[in-house]
Amino acid sequence: PKNIMALATPRSSLLRCGVTINTAVWDAGYSGRSQSLMVVYNPQGFRLQRNARIVQLVFLELTGETEGYHGAYQGENID
């Protein structure tokens, strides 16, 4: 939707393991798959399990409708 944007934050359980995730803002109107960067600070390493919950998405309703995202990455990685 053109009036909703999103932020992703790492889950606290991930942070307790010495791991964080960096993402960009999901712009209002964006359609496509996201990308993120996982950084492991734990010297013991970290094993990620399939289907593990690693982020929380926070959706924010904007005060008005925007033009929406029309950049080069619109529709990226959608099959």
mmCIF file of the N, C-alpha and C atoms, coordinates in Angstrom:
data_MODEL
# 
_entry.id   MODEL 
# 
loop_
_atom_site.group_PDB 
_atom_site.id 
_atom_site.type_symbol 
_atom_site.label_atom_id 
_atom_site.label_alt_id 
_atom_site.label_comp_id 
_atom_site.label_asym_id 
_atom_site.label_entity_id 
_atom_site.label_seq_id 
_atom_site.pdbx_PDB_ins_code 
_atom_site.Cartn_x 
_atom_site.Cartn_y 
_atom_site.Cartn_z 
_atom_site.occupancy 
_atom_site.B_iso_or_equiv 
_atom_site.pdbx_formal_charge 
_atom_site.auth_seq_id 
_atom_site.auth_comp_id 
_atom_site.auth_asym_id 
_atom_site.auth_atom_id 
_atom_site.pdbx_PDB_model_num 
ATOM 1   N N  . PRO A 1 1  ? 0.825  -1.214  0.000   1.00 0.00 ? 1  PRO A N  1 
ATOM 2   C CA . PRO A 1 1  ? 0.000  0.000   0.000   1.00 0.00 ? 1  PRO A CA 1 
ATOM 3   C C  . PRO A 1 1  ? 0.860  1.265   0.000   1.00 0.00 ? 1  PRO A C  1 
ATOM 4   N N  . LYS A 1 2  ? 0.335  2.310   -0.546  1.00 0.00 ? 2  LYS A N  1 
ATOM 5   C CA . LYS A 1 2  ? 1.083  3.555   -0.653  1.00 0.00 ? 2  LYS A CA 1 
ATOM 6   C C  . LYS A 1 2  ? 1.086  4.377   0.628   1.00 0.00 ? 2  LYS A C  1 
ATOM 7   N N  . ASN A 1 3  ? 0.379  3.917   1.658   1.00 0.00 ? 3  ASN A N  1 
ATOM 8   C CA . ASN A 1 3  ? 0.394  4.653   2.924   1.00 0.00 ? 3  ASN A CA 1 
ATOM 9   C C  . ASN A 1 3  ? 0.992  3.823   4.069   1.00 0.00 ? 3  ASN A C  1 
ATOM 10  N N  . ILE A 1 4  ? 1.697  2.742   3.733   1.00 0.00 ? 4  ILE A N  1 
ATOM 11  C CA . ILE A 1 4  ? 2.310  1.875   4.744   1.00 0.00 ? 4  ILE A CA 1 
ATOM 12  C C  . ILE A 1 4  ? 3.791  1.687   4.413   1.00 0.00 ? 4  ILE A C  1 
ATOM 13  N N  . MET A 1 5  ? 4.647  1.879   5.406   1.00 0.00 ? 5  MET A N  1 
ATOM 14  C CA . MET A 1 5  ? 6.070  1.560   5.265   1.00 0.00 ? 5  MET A CA 1 
ATOM 15  C C  . MET A 1 5  ? 6.417  0.551   6.352   1.00 0.00 ? 5  MET A C  1 
ATOM 16  N N  . ALA A 1 6  ? 7.579  -0.077  6.264   1.00 0.00 ? 6  ALA A N  1 
ATOM 17  C CA . ALA A 1 6  ? 7.947  -1.087  7.261   1.00 0.00 ? 6  ALA A CA 1 
ATOM 18  C C  . ALA A 1 6  ? 9.424  -0.989  7.627   1.00 0.00 ? 6  ALA A C  1 
ATOM 19  N N  . LEU A 1 7  ? 9.690  -1.384  8.866   1.00 0.00 ? 7  LEU A N  1 
ATOM 20  C CA . LEU A 1 7  ? 11.047 -1.498  9.383   1.00 0.00 ? 7  LEU A CA 1 
ATOM 21  C C  . LEU A 1 7  ? 11.218 -2.911  9.920   1.00 0.00 ? 7  LEU A C  1 
ATOM 22  N N  . ALA A 1 8  ? 12.401 -3.461  9.799   1.00 0.00 ? 8  ALA A N  1 
ATOM 23  C CA . ALA A 1 8  ? 12.681 -4.784  10.372  1.00 0.00 ? 8  ALA A CA 1 
ATOM 24  C C  . ALA A 1 8  ? 13.697 -4.609  11.487  1.00 0.00 ? 8  ALA A C  1 
ATOM 25  N N  . THR A 1 9  ? 13.430 -5.255  12.608  1.00 0.00 ? 9  THR A N  1 
ATOM 26  C CA . THR A 1 9  ? 14.362 -5.221  13.729  1.00 0.00 ? 9  THR A CA 1 
ATOM 27  C C  . THR A 1 9  ? 14.713 -6.655  14.109  1.00 0.00 ? 9  THR A C  1 
ATOM 28  N N  . PRO A 1 10 ? 15.949 -6.896  14.538  1.00 0.00 ? 10 PRO A N  1 
ATOM 29  C CA . PRO A 1 10 ? 16.310 -8.257  14.935  1.00 0.00 ? 10 PRO A CA 1 
ATOM 30  C C  . PRO A 1 10 ? 15.568 -8.663  16.199  1.00 0.00 ? 10 PRO A C  1 
ATOM 31  N N  . ARG A 1 11 ? 15.215 -9.920  16.298  1.00 0.00 ? 11 ARG A N  1 
ATOM 32  C CA . ARG A 1 11 ? 14.561 -10.426 17.505  1.00 0.00 ? 11 ARG A CA 1 
ATOM 33  C C  . ARG A 1 11 ? 15.572 -10.438 18.653  1.00 0.00 ? 11 ARG A C  1 
ATOM 34  N N  . SER A 1 12 ? 15.077 -10.230 19.858  1.00 0.00 ? 12 SER A N  1 
ATOM 35  C CA . SER A 1 12 ? 15.976 -10.177 21.018  1.00 0.00 ? 12 SER A CA 1 
ATOM 36  C C  . SER A 1 12 ? 16.714 -11.503 21.217  1.00 0.00 ? 12 SER A C  1 
ATOM 37  N N  . SER A 1 13 ? 16.081 -12.615 20.873  1.00 0.00 ? 13 SER A N  1 
ATOM 38  C CA . SER A 1 13 ? 16.759 -13.911 21.018  1.00 0.00 ? 13 SER A CA 1 
ATOM 39  C C  . SER A 1 13 ? 17.977 -13.994 20.098  1.00 0.00 ? 13 SER A C  1 
ATOM 40  N N  . LEU A 1 14 ? 17.910 -13.364 18.948  1.00 0.00 ? 14 LEU A N  1 
ATOM 41  C CA . LEU A 1 14 ? 19.047 -13.330 18.033  1.00 0.00 ? 14 LEU A CA 1 
ATOM 42  C C  . LEU A 1 14 ? 20.167 -12.477 18.632  1.00 0.00 ? 14 LEU A C  1 
ATOM 43  N N  . LEU A 1 15 ? 19.795 -11.329 19.187  1.00 0.00 ? 15 LEU A N  1 
ATOM 44  C CA . LEU A 1 15 ? 20.785 -10.444 19.796  1.00 0.00 ? 15 LEU A CA 1 
ATOM 45  C C  . LEU A 1 15 ? 21.490 -11.121 20.969  1.00 0.00 ? 15 LEU A C  1 
ATOM 46  N N  . ARG A 1 16 ? 20.752 -11.906 21.737  1.00 0.00 ? 16 ARG A N  1 
ATOM 47  C CA . ARG A 1 16 ? 21.351 -12.630 22.872  1.00 0.00 ? 16 ARG A CA 1 
ATOM 48  C C  . ARG A 1 16 ? 22.411 -13.639 22.418  1.00 0.00 ? 16 ARG A C  1 
ATOM 49  N N  . CYS A 1 17 ? 22.320 -14.065 21.181  1.00 0.00 ? 17 CYS A N  1 
ATOM 50  C CA . CYS A 1 17 ? 23.301 -15.009 20.620  1.00 0.00 ? 17 CYS A CA 1 
ATOM 51  C C  . CYS A 1 17 ? 24.498 -14.289 20.005  1.00 0.00 ? 17 CYS A C  1 
ATOM 52  N N  . GLY A 1 18 ? 24.522 -12.953 20.083  1.00 0.00 ? 18 GLY A N  1 
ATOM 53  C CA . GLY A 1 18 ? 25.627 -12.197 19.515  1.00 0.00 ? 18 GLY A CA 1 
ATOM 54  C C  . GLY A 1 18 ? 25.515 -11.999 18.020  1.00 0.00 ? 18 GLY A C  1 
ATOM 55  N N  . VAL A 1 19 ? 24.276 -11.914 17.528  1.00 0.00 ? 19 VAL A N  1 
ATOM 56  C CA . VAL A 1 19 ? 24.029 -11.771 16.090  1.00 0.00 ? 19 VAL A CA 1 
ATOM 57  C C  . VAL A 1 19 ? 23.055 -10.619 15.875  1.00 0.00 ? 19 VAL A C  1 
ATOM 58  N N  . THR A 1 20 ? 23.270 -9.853  14.838  1.00 0.00 ? 20 THR A N  1 
ATOM 59  C CA . THR A 1 20 ? 22.321 -8.805  14.491  1.00 0.00 ? 20 THR A CA 1 
ATOM 60  C C  . THR A 1 20 ? 22.036 -8.855  12.993  1.00 0.00 ? 20 THR A C  1 
ATOM 61  N N  . ILE A 1 21 ? 20.999 -8.143  12.601  1.00 0.00 ? 21 ILE A N  1 
ATOM 62  C CA . ILE A 1 21 ? 20.611 -8.066  11.190  1.00 0.00 ? 21 ILE A CA 1 
ATOM 63  C C  . ILE A 1 21 ? 20.383 -6.606  10.838  1.00 0.00 ? 21 ILE A C  1 
ATOM 64  N N  . ASN A 1 22 ? 20.943 -6.202  9.711   1.00 0.00 ? 22 ASN A N  1 
ATOM 65  C CA . ASN A 1 22 ? 20.742 -4.846  9.211   1.00 0.00 ? 22 ASN A CA 1 
ATOM 66  C C  . ASN A 1 22 ? 19.895 -4.913  7.953   1.00 0.00 ? 22 ASN A C  1 
ATOM 67  N N  . THR A 1 23 ? 18.922 -4.039  7.876   1.00 0.00 ? 23 THR A N  1 
ATOM 68  C CA . THR A 1 23 ? 18.061 -3.972  6.696   1.00 0.00 ? 23 THR A CA 1 
ATOM 69  C C  . THR A 1 23 ? 17.813 -2.520  6.333   1.00 0.00 ? 23 THR A C  1 
ATOM 70  N N  . ALA A 1 24 ? 17.299 -2.323  5.163   1.00 0.00 ? 24 ALA A N  1 
ATOM 71  C CA . ALA A 1 24 ? 16.861 -1.000  4.747   1.00 0.00 ? 24 ALA A CA 1 
ATOM 72  C C  . ALA A 1 24 ? 15.387 -0.836  5.098   1.00 0.00 ? 24 ALA A C  1 
ATOM 73  N N  . VAL A 1 25 ? 14.886 0.359   4.936   1.00 0.00 ? 25 VAL A N  1 
ATOM 74  C CA . VAL A 1 25 ? 13.465 0.647   5.148   1.00 0.00 ? 25 VAL A CA 1 
ATOM 75  C C  . VAL A 1 25 ? 12.683 0.102   3.959   1.00 0.00 ? 25 VAL A C  1 
ATOM 76  N N  . TRP A 1 26 ? 11.523 -0.496  4.220   1.00 0.00 ? 26 TRP A N  1 
ATOM 77  C CA . TRP A 1 26 ? 10.617 -0.867  3.140   1.00 0.00 ? 26 TRP A CA 1 
ATOM 78  C C  . TRP A 1 26 ? 9.760  0.356   2.850   1.00 0.00 ? 26 TRP A C  1 
ATOM 79  N N  . ASP A 1 27 ? 10.001 0.958   1.704   1.00 0.00 ? 27 ASP A N  1 
ATOM 80  C CA . ASP A 1 27 ? 9.264  2.166   1.333   1.00 0.00 ? 27 ASP A CA 1 
ATOM 81  C C  . ASP A 1 27 ? 7.812  1.858   1.031   1.00 0.00 ? 27 ASP A C  1 
ATOM 82  N N  . ALA A 1 28 ? 6.965  2.828   1.284   1.00 0.00 ? 28 ALA A N  1 
ATOM 83  C CA . ALA A 1 28 ? 5.555  2.702   0.925   1.00 0.00 ? 28 ALA A CA 1 
ATOM 84  C C  . ALA A 1 28 ? 5.454  2.426   -0.573  1.00 0.00 ? 28 ALA A C  1 
ATOM 85  N N  . GLY A 1 29 ? 4.640  1.461   -0.949  1.00 0.00 ? 29 GLY A N  1 
ATOM 86  C CA . GLY A 1 29 ? 4.446  1.125   -2.353  1.00 0.00 ? 29 GLY A CA 1 
ATOM 87  C C  . GLY A 1 29 ? 5.456  0.153   -2.926  1.00 0.00 ? 29 GLY A C  1 
ATOM 88  N N  . TYR A 1 30 ? 6.463  -0.241  -2.147  1.00 0.00 ? 30 TYR A N  1 
ATOM 89  C CA . TYR A 1 30 ? 7.475  -1.176  -2.654  1.00 0.00 ? 30 TYR A CA 1 
ATOM 90  C C  . TYR A 1 30 ? 6.893  -2.575  -2.774  1.00 0.00 ? 30 TYR A C  1 
ATOM 91  N N  . SER A 1 31 ? 7.260  -3.252  -3.842  1.00 0.00 ? 31 SER A N  1 
ATOM 92  C CA . SER A 1 31 ? 6.871  -4.642  -4.041  1.00 0.00 ? 31 SER A CA 1 
ATOM 93  C C  . SER A 1 31 ? 8.115  -5.411  -4.461  1.00 0.00 ? 31 SER A C  1 
ATOM 94  N N  . GLY A 1 32 ? 8.434  -6.457  -3.741  1.00 0.00 ? 32 GLY A N  1 
ATOM 95  C CA . GLY A 1 32 ? 9.607  -7.261  -4.057  1.00 0.00 ? 32 GLY A CA 1 
ATOM 96  C C  . GLY A 1 32 ? 10.110 -7.957  -2.815  1.00 0.00 ? 32 GLY A C  1 
ATOM 97  N N  . ARG A 1 33 ? 11.134 -8.761  -2.969  1.00 0.00 ? 33 ARG A N  1 
ATOM 98  C CA . ARG A 1 33 ? 11.740 -9.447  -1.824  1.00 0.00 ? 33 ARG A CA 1 
ATOM 99  C C  . ARG A 1 33 ? 12.768 -8.535  -1.181  1.00 0.00 ? 33 ARG A C  1 
ATOM 100 N N  . SER A 1 34 ? 12.887 -8.664  0.099   1.00 0.00 ? 34 SER A N  1 
ATOM 101 C CA . SER A 1 34 ? 13.846 -7.836  0.822   1.00 0.00 ? 34 SER A CA 1 
ATOM 102 C C  . SER A 1 34 ? 15.215 -8.500  0.852   1.00 0.00 ? 34 SER A C  1 
ATOM 103 N N  . GLN A 1 35 ? 16.193 -7.726  1.235   1.00 0.00 ? 35 GLN A N  1 
ATOM 104 C CA . GLN A 1 35 ? 17.529 -8.245  1.465   1.00 0.00 ? 35 GLN A CA 1 
ATOM 105 C C  . GLN A 1 35 ? 18.006 -7.719  2.805   1.00 0.00 ? 35 GLN A C  1 
ATOM 106 N N  . SER A 1 36 ? 18.877 -8.463  3.438   1.00 0.00 ? 36 SER A N  1 
ATOM 107 C CA . SER A 1 36 ? 19.407 -8.032  4.725   1.00 0.00 ? 36 SER A CA 1 
ATOM 108 C C  . SER A 1 36 ? 20.837 -8.539  4.872   1.00 0.00 ? 36 SER A C  1 
ATOM 109 N N  . LEU A 1 37 ? 21.506 -8.009  5.881   1.00 0.00 ? 37 LEU A N  1 
ATOM 110 C CA . LEU A 1 37 ? 22.877 -8.398  6.173   1.00 0.00 ? 37 LEU A CA 1 
ATOM 111 C C  . LEU A 1 37 ? 22.923 -8.916  7.602   1.00 0.00 ? 37 LEU A C  1 
ATOM 112 N N  . MET A 1 38 ? 23.290 -10.174 7.771   1.00 0.00 ? 38 MET A N  1 
ATOM 113 C CA . MET A 1 38 ? 23.426 -10.759 9.106   1.00 0.00 ? 38 MET A CA 1 
ATOM 114 C C  . MET A 1 38 ? 24.893 -10.667 9.522   1.00 0.00 ? 38 MET A C  1 
ATOM 115 N N  . VAL A 1 39 ? 25.126 -10.101 10.710  1.00 0.00 ? 39 VAL A N  1 
ATOM 116 C CA . VAL A 1 39 ? 26.473 -9.943  11.240  1.00 0.00 ? 39 VAL A CA 1 
ATOM 117 C C  . VAL A 1 39 ? 26.584 -10.768 12.518  1.00 0.00 ? 39 VAL A C  1 
ATOM 118 N N  . VAL A 1 40 ? 27.557 -11.675 12.552  1.00 0.00 ? 40 VAL A N  1 
ATOM 119 C CA . VAL A 1 40 ? 27.770 -12.543 13.712  1.00 0.00 ? 40 VAL A CA 1 
ATOM 120 C C  . VAL A 1 40 ? 28.976 -12.012 14.489  1.00 0.00 ? 40 VAL A C  1 
ATOM 121 N N  . TYR A 1 41 ? 28.700 -11.489 15.681  1.00 0.00 ? 41 TYR A N  1 
ATOM 122 C CA . TYR A 1 41 ? 29.756 -10.990 16.562  1.00 0.00 ? 41 TYR A CA 1 
ATOM 123 C C  . TYR A 1 41 ? 30.237 -12.068 17.533  1.00 0.00 ? 41 TYR A C  1 
ATOM 124 N N  . ASN A 1 42 ? 29.497 -13.116 17.676  1.00 0.00 ? 42 ASN A N  1 
ATOM 125 C CA . ASN A 1 42 ? 29.816 -14.186 18.612  1.00 0.00 ? 42 ASN A CA 1 
ATOM 126 C C  . ASN A 1 42 ? 31.049 -14.947 18.117  1.00 0.00 ? 42 ASN A C  1 
ATOM 127 N N  . PRO A 1 43 ? 32.142 -14.979 18.879  1.00 0.00 ? 43 PRO A N  1 
ATOM 128 C CA . PRO A 1 43 ? 33.341 -15.691 18.426  1.00 0.00 ? 43 PRO A CA 1 
ATOM 129 C C  . PRO A 1 43 ? 33.128 -17.199 18.278  1.00 0.00 ? 43 PRO A C  1 
ATOM 130 N N  . GLN A 1 44 ? 32.073 -17.734 18.897  1.00 0.00 ? 44 GLN A N  1 
ATOM 131 C CA . GLN A 1 44 ? 31.753 -19.154 18.763  1.00 0.00 ? 44 GLN A CA 1 
ATOM 132 C C  . GLN A 1 44 ? 30.985 -19.441 17.474  1.00 0.00 ? 44 GLN A C  1 
ATOM 133 N N  . GLY A 1 45 ? 30.594 -18.400 16.768  1.00 0.00 ? 45 GLY A N  1 
ATOM 134 C CA . GLY A 1 45 ? 29.808 -18.565 15.556  1.00 0.00 ? 45 GLY A CA 1 
ATOM 135 C C  . GLY A 1 45 ? 28.322 -18.657 15.870  1.00 0.00 ? 45 GLY A C  1 
ATOM 136 N N  . PHE A 1 46 ? 27.535 -18.956 14.869  1.00 0.00 ? 46 PHE A N  1 
ATOM 137 C CA . PHE A 1 46 ? 26.084 -19.036 15.025  1.00 0.00 ? 46 PHE A CA 1 
ATOM 138 C C  . PHE A 1 46 ? 25.549 -19.966 13.955  1.00 0.00 ? 46 PHE A C  1 
ATOM 139 N N  . ARG A 1 47 ? 24.684 -20.872 14.339  1.00 0.00 ? 47 ARG A N  1 
ATOM 140 C CA . ARG A 1 47 ? 24.057 -21.791 13.391  1.00 0.00 ? 47 ARG A CA 1 
ATOM 141 C C  . ARG A 1 47 ? 22.597 -21.374 13.231  1.00 0.00 ? 47 ARG A C  1 
ATOM 142 N N  . LEU A 1 48 ? 22.227 -21.012 12.037  1.00 0.00 ? 48 LEU A N  1 
ATOM 143 C CA . LEU A 1 48 ? 20.862 -20.591 11.736  1.00 0.00 ? 48 LEU A CA 1 
ATOM 144 C C  . LEU A 1 48 ? 20.054 -21.805 11.304  1.00 0.00 ? 48 LEU A C  1 
ATOM 145 N N  . GLN A 1 49 ? 18.935 -22.028 11.968  1.00 0.00 ? 49 GLN A N  1 
ATOM 146 C CA . GLN A 1 49 ? 18.076 -23.154 11.629  1.00 0.00 ? 49 GLN A CA 1 
ATOM 147 C C  . GLN A 1 49 ? 17.043 -22.736 10.582  1.00 0.00 ? 49 GLN A C  1 
ATOM 148 N N  . ARG A 1 50 ? 16.664 -23.675 9.746   1.00 0.00 ? 50 ARG A N  1 
ATOM 149 C CA . ARG A 1 50 ? 15.640 -23.430 8.733   1.00 0.00 ? 50 ARG A CA 1 
ATOM 150 C C  . ARG A 1 50 ? 14.353 -22.969 9.422   1.00 0.00 ? 50 ARG A C  1 
ATOM 151 N N  . ASN A 1 51 ? 13.700 -21.979 8.823   1.00 0.00 ? 51 ASN A N  1 
ATOM 152 C CA . ASN A 1 51 ? 12.443 -21.392 9.311   1.00 0.00 ? 51 ASN A CA 1 
ATOM 153 C C  . ASN A 1 51 ? 12.580 -20.687 10.658  1.00 0.00 ? 51 ASN A C  1 
ATOM 154 N N  . ALA A 1 52 ? 13.797 -20.344 11.045  1.00 0.00 ? 52 ALA A N  1 
ATOM 155 C CA . ALA A 1 52 ? 13.992 -19.604 12.292  1.00 0.00 ? 52 ALA A CA 1 
ATOM 156 C C  . ALA A 1 52 ? 13.413 -18.196 12.152  1.00 0.00 ? 52 ALA A C  1 
ATOM 157 N N  . ARG A 1 53 ? 12.800 -17.714 13.212  1.00 0.00 ? 53 ARG A N  1 
ATOM 158 C CA . ARG A 1 53 ? 12.282 -16.346 13.230  1.00 0.00 ? 53 ARG A CA 1 
ATOM 159 C C  . ARG A 1 53 ? 13.417 -15.427 13.660  1.00 0.00 ? 53 ARG A C  1 
ATOM 160 N N  . ILE A 1 54 ? 13.827 -14.545 12.770  1.00 0.00 ? 54 ILE A N  1 
ATOM 161 C CA . ILE A 1 54 ? 15.016 -13.735 13.046  1.00 0.00 ? 54 ILE A CA 1 
ATOM 162 C C  . ILE A 1 54 ? 14.744 -12.237 13.097  1.00 0.00 ? 54 ILE A C  1 
ATOM 163 N N  . VAL A 1 55 ? 13.658 -11.780 12.512  1.00 0.00 ? 55 VAL A N  1 
ATOM 164 C CA . VAL A 1 55 ? 13.325 -10.351 12.563  1.00 0.00 ? 55 VAL A CA 1 
ATOM 165 C C  . VAL A 1 55 ? 11.866 -10.161 12.939  1.00 0.00 ? 55 VAL A C  1 
ATOM 166 N N  . GLN A 1 56 ? 11.584 -8.944  13.376  1.00 0.00 ? 56 GLN A N  1 
ATOM 167 C CA . GLN A 1 56 ? 10.206 -8.519  13.593  1.00 0.00 ? 56 GLN A CA 1 
ATOM 168 C C  . GLN A 1 56 ? 9.953  -7.362  12.643  1.00 0.00 ? 56 GLN A C  1 
ATOM 169 N N  . LEU A 1 57 ? 8.882  -7.458  11.879  1.00 0.00 ? 57 LEU A N  1 
ATOM 170 C CA . LEU A 1 57 ? 8.513  -6.366  10.986  1.00 0.00 ? 57 LEU A CA 1 
ATOM 171 C C  . LEU A 1 57 ? 7.588  -5.414  11.724  1.00 0.00 ? 57 LEU A C  1 
ATOM 172 N N  . VAL A 1 58 ? 7.913  -4.137  11.636  1.00 0.00 ? 58 VAL A N  1 
ATOM 173 C CA . VAL A 1 58 ? 7.090  -3.098  12.243  1.00 0.00 ? 58 VAL A CA 1 
ATOM 174 C C  . VAL A 1 58 ? 6.501  -2.280  11.101  1.00 0.00 ? 58 VAL A C  1 
ATOM 175 N N  . PHE A 1 59 ? 5.183  -2.311  10.974  1.00 0.00 ? 59 PHE A N  1 
ATOM 176 C CA . PHE A 1 59 ? 4.501  -1.566  9.921   1.00 0.00 ? 59 PHE A CA 1 
ATOM 177 C C  . PHE A 1 59 ? 4.049  -0.228  10.472  1.00 0.00 ? 59 PHE A C  1 
ATOM 178 N N  . LEU A 1 60 ? 4.289  0.824   9.713   1.00 0.00 ? 60 LEU A N  1 
ATOM 179 C CA . LEU A 1 60 ? 3.920  2.173   10.121  1.00 0.00 ? 60 LEU A CA 1 
ATOM 180 C C  . LEU A 1 60 ? 2.957  2.764   9.106   1.00 0.00 ? 60 LEU A C  1 
ATOM 181 N N  . GLU A 1 61 ? 1.825  3.233   9.594   1.00 0.00 ? 61 GLU A N  1 
ATOM 182 C CA . GLU A 1 61 ? 0.863  3.878   8.711   1.00 0.00 ? 61 GLU A CA 1 
ATOM 183 C C  . GLU A 1 61 ? 1.242  5.342   8.576   1.00 0.00 ? 61 GLU A C  1 
ATOM 184 N N  . LEU A 1 62 ? 1.416  5.790   7.353   1.00 0.00 ? 62 LEU A N  1 
ATOM 185 C CA . LEU A 1 62 ? 1.775  7.179   7.098   1.00 0.00 ? 62 LEU A CA 1 
ATOM 186 C C  . LEU A 1 62 ? 0.535  8.054   7.188   1.00 0.00 ? 62 LEU A C  1 
ATOM 187 N N  . THR A 1 63 ? 0.728  9.339   7.442   1.00 0.00 ? 63 THR A N  1 
ATOM 188 C CA . THR A 1 63 ? -0.420 10.228  7.629   1.00 0.00 ? 63 THR A CA 1 
ATOM 189 C C  . THR A 1 63 ? -1.197 10.461  6.343   1.00 0.00 ? 63 THR A C  1 
ATOM 190 N N  . GLY A 1 64 ? -0.571 10.250  5.222   1.00 0.00 ? 64 GLY A N  1 
ATOM 191 C CA . GLY A 1 64 ? -1.261 10.404  3.950   1.00 0.00 ? 64 GLY A CA 1 
ATOM 192 C C  . GLY A 1 64 ? -0.663 9.473   2.917   1.00 0.00 ? 64 GLY A C  1 
ATOM 193 N N  . GLU A 1 65 ? -1.350 9.315   1.809   1.00 0.00 ? 65 GLU A N  1 
ATOM 194 C CA . GLU A 1 65 ? -0.845 8.444   0.751   1.00 0.00 ? 65 GLU A CA 1 
ATOM 195 C C  . GLU A 1 65 ? 0.313  9.123   0.044   1.00 0.00 ? 65 GLU A C  1 
ATOM 196 N N  . THR A 1 66 ? 1.330  8.348   -0.270  1.00 0.00 ? 66 THR A N  1 
ATOM 197 C CA . THR A 1 66 ? 2.491  8.866   -0.986  1.00 0.00 ? 66 THR A CA 1 
ATOM 198 C C  . THR A 1 66 ? 2.391  8.470   -2.453  1.00 0.00 ? 66 THR A C  1 
ATOM 199 N N  . GLU A 1 67 ? 3.343  8.918   -3.232  1.00 0.00 ? 67 GLU A N  1 
ATOM 200 C CA . GLU A 1 67 ? 3.398  8.482   -4.633  1.00 0.00 ? 67 GLU A CA 1 
ATOM 201 C C  . GLU A 1 67 ? 3.816  7.023   -4.715  1.00 0.00 ? 67 GLU A C  1 
ATOM 202 N N  . GLY A 1 68 ? 4.441  6.523   -3.659  1.00 0.00 ? 68 GLY A N  1 
ATOM 203 C CA . GLY A 1 68 ? 4.900  5.139   -3.657  1.00 0.00 ? 68 GLY A CA 1 
ATOM 204 C C  . GLY A 1 68 ? 6.270  5.014   -4.282  1.00 0.00 ? 68 GLY A C  1 
ATOM 205 N N  . TYR A 1 69 ? 6.892  3.893   -4.034  1.00 0.00 ? 69 TYR A N  1 
ATOM 206 C CA . TYR A 1 69 ? 8.237  3.635   -4.539  1.00 0.00 ? 69 TYR A CA 1 
ATOM 207 C C  . TYR A 1 69 ? 8.170  3.290   -6.024  1.00 0.00 ? 69 TYR A C  1 
ATOM 208 N N  . HIS A 1 70 ? 9.013  3.949   -6.820  1.00 0.00 ? 70 HIS A N  1 
ATOM 209 C CA . HIS A 1 70 ? 9.074  3.678   -8.263  1.00 0.00 ? 70 HIS A CA 1 
ATOM 210 C C  . HIS A 1 70 ? 10.517 3.489   -8.719  1.00 0.00 ? 70 HIS A C  1 
ATOM 211 N N  . GLY A 1 71 ? 11.406 3.094   -7.799  1.00 0.00 ? 71 GLY A N  1 
ATOM 212 C CA . GLY A 1 71 ? 12.820 2.980   -8.112  1.00 0.00 ? 71 GLY A CA 1 
ATOM 213 C C  . GLY A 1 71 ? 13.183 1.724   -8.888  1.00 0.00 ? 71 GLY A C  1 
ATOM 214 N N  . ALA A 1 72 ? 14.469 1.566   -9.090  1.00 0.00 ? 72 ALA A N  1 
ATOM 215 C CA . ALA A 1 72 ? 15.008 0.475   -9.901  1.00 0.00 ? 72 ALA A CA 1 
ATOM 216 C C  . ALA A 1 72 ? 14.749 -0.903  -9.312  1.00 0.00 ? 72 ALA A C  1 
ATOM 217 N N  . TYR A 1 73 ? 14.498 -0.998  -8.014  1.00 0.00 ? 73 TYR A N  1 
ATOM 218 C CA . TYR A 1 73 ? 14.347 -2.299  -7.370  1.00 0.00 ? 73 TYR A CA 1 
ATOM 219 C C  . TYR A 1 73 ? 12.896 -2.740  -7.223  1.00 0.00 ? 73 TYR A C  1 
ATOM 220 N N  . GLN A 1 74 ? 11.974 -1.985  -7.764  1.00 0.00 ? 74 GLN A N  1 
ATOM 221 C CA . GLN A 1 74 ? 10.556 -2.361  -7.684  1.00 0.00 ? 74 GLN A CA 1 
ATOM 222 C C  . GLN A 1 74 ? 10.349 -3.696  -8.402  1.00 0.00 ? 74 GLN A C  1 
ATOM 223 N N  . GLY A 1 75 ? 9.713  -4.639  -7.728  1.00 0.00 ? 75 GLY A N  1 
ATOM 224 C CA . GLY A 1 75 ? 9.442  -5.947  -8.322  1.00 0.00 ? 75 GLY A CA 1 
ATOM 225 C C  . GLY A 1 75 ? 10.637 -6.882  -8.350  1.00 0.00 ? 75 GLY A C  1 
ATOM 226 N N  . GLU A 1 76 ? 11.722 -6.517  -7.670  1.00 0.00 ? 76 GLU A N  1 
ATOM 227 C CA . GLU A 1 76 ? 12.950 -7.307  -7.699  1.00 0.00 ? 76 GLU A CA 1 
ATOM 228 C C  . GLU A 1 76 ? 12.748 -8.680  -7.057  1.00 0.00 ? 76 GLU A C  1 
ATOM 229 N N  . ASN A 1 77 ? 13.334 -9.684  -7.680  1.00 0.00 ? 77 ASN A N  1 
ATOM 230 C CA . ASN A 1 77 ? 13.340 -11.064 -7.165  1.00 0.00 ? 77 ASN A CA 1 
ATOM 231 C C  . ASN A 1 77 ? 11.956 -11.664 -6.995  1.00 0.00 ? 77 ASN A C  1 
ATOM 232 N N  . ILE A 1 78 ? 11.010 -11.241 -7.780  1.00 0.00 ? 78 ILE A N  1 
ATOM 233 C CA . ILE A 1 78 ? 9.677  -11.844 -7.749  1.00 0.00 ? 78 ILE A CA 1 
ATOM 234 C C  . ILE A 1 78 ? 9.554  -12.743 -8.967  1.00 0.00 ? 78 ILE A C  1 
ATOM 235 N N  . ASP A 1 79 ? 9.280  -14.008 -8.730  1.00 0.00 ? 79 ASP A N  1 
ATOM 236 C CA . ASP A 1 79 ? 9.161  -14.976 -9.839  1.00 0.00 ? 79 ASP A CA 1 
ATOM 237 C C  . ASP A 1 79 ? 7.719  -15.162 -10.226 1.00 0.00 ? 79 ASP A C  1 
# 
